[in-house]
Amino acid sequence: MPQEMELRMTLNTYLTFGNTCREAFEFYRSVFGGEFSELQTFGDGPPDMGIPDAAKDLIMHVSLPIGESVLMGSDANPAGSGPIVGTNFSISFSAASRADADEKFAGLAAGGQVDMPMADMFWGDYFGSCTDRFGIAWQILWQPPQDD
């Protein structure tokens, strides 16, 4: 009998900064050790994002594995108003499947606000964000299996 593949779900913290993400994550790396598993700048994004040249070096996404968890972060989108201290975090849920992502997103968004509907993203994940009815920001993602 073939073994069923274990479905893995994770819950991690995602921090948003006002142009200090690189400095903050270098600090966190000096405290916790390890290496960044992902690091993308806004300049790495597609040209239609309309990022000004002065902001292309800002961090669009960084991941620092710490034990069984991952601390993630970014600078606020340069086109936006910037983060507000106290609400400059979200909880990131990595779903076990695309259907699981849709189910969790629908549940969390019910009675709350959809900030970015679930959609396939240019970086390869299926992703969406919402704020639940209690004011907590969530990021839901599913990473499709990678072809080797």
N, C-alpha and C positions, 0 to 999 in steps of 0.2 A: 504494500500500500504506500503510495507517495506521501511524503510529509507535506502538510499544509504550510505555506509560507507564513511566518509570524508577521502580523500587522503591527507596525511600530508607530506609535503616536508620541509626540513630545510637546512639552509646554515650556517656553523660554521667555525671557524678558527682552524687550526691544526698546532701546533708549533713543531719543531724538534730541539733537543739540543745535545750537545756533552758531555754527561755524567752528566749533571746538571738538568735533567728534574725533578727528585724528589724534589730537593731543590727549583727549580723555582715554581713548583706547590704547594708546602707547603707555599711559599710566596704568591702566588695568592689566595690560600684558606684563608690565614690570612687577606688579604685585602678585599676580596669579601664575605667571610664566606661560609657556606655550607659544604657539604661532597662530596667526590669523588663518582661518580656513578659507575665508573669502574676503576680498577687499576690492571694491569698485568705486570709482569716482563718478561724479555726474558727467564728466567728460567721456566716460566709457559708454554712456547711454546713446540711444539713437539721436541723430541730428534734429528730428522733429520735436524733441523735448524743449527746444528753445532756450537752452542754458547759456547765460552770458559767459564770455571768455573768463572773466574774473572769478567765476564760481565753478569752473570745470574741475578744479583740484579738490573741491569739497567732497566729502564722503557720501556716496549714494547708499552704500551698504557695506558693513563689516561684520564678521562673525569671529568670535574668540571662544573656542571650546574650553570649558572649565569643568573638569570631571565629567559627569554624565549630562551636563547642561551646556547651553551655548548662550553667551551674552552677545546680543546683536545691537547694532546701532546705525545711525546715519545723521548727517546734518539735515536740517529742515530744507525742503525744496526751496531753492533761491527765489522762485516765483511766488512763494507763499508769504504768509505774515510772520513765520518763525514760530518756534515752540514757546509754550507758556510753562514756566517752572511750576512743577506740581502736577502737570498733566502731560509732561513730555516723555511719556512711556506708554507702551502697549504690551499686551501679552500676545505672544506669537504661538499659535497652535499648528503643528505639523500633522496633518491628517494622514490616516492610513490608506486612503483611496480618494479618488475624485468625488465619489458619491458621499463619502464621509465628510469631505470638506464642504460640500454643498449642504449637507444636513446640519453640521455644526454652525455654519455661517447663518443659515435660515433661523436656527434656534436662537443664536446670540443677537441677531438683528431684529427679531420680533419685539416690537414695542420700543425699539431704539432707532438708530439712524445708520443707513448704509453710506459709508464714505467712499468706497470703491467697490463696485459689484465684482463678484467672482468672474475671472476671465483668464485666458492664457496670456502670459506676460512675455516680453521680449527676452528675458533672461532664462526662460524655459519652464518656470513654475506656473501652476494654476493658483491664482492669488486673489484675495479680496480683503477689504478692511471695513470694520463697522464699529460703532459705539453702542454698547448695550444699554438697556433702559436704566441702568444704575450709573451711567457715565463712564464706564470702563472701556477703553479702546482695545480692540482685538485685531489681530492680523491672522488670517487663516490661509494656509498654503498646503498644496500637495505637490510633491516633487515626483514627476513621472519617472519610471525606471529608465536608467541611462543605457543606451546601446553601447556596448564595448567594441 
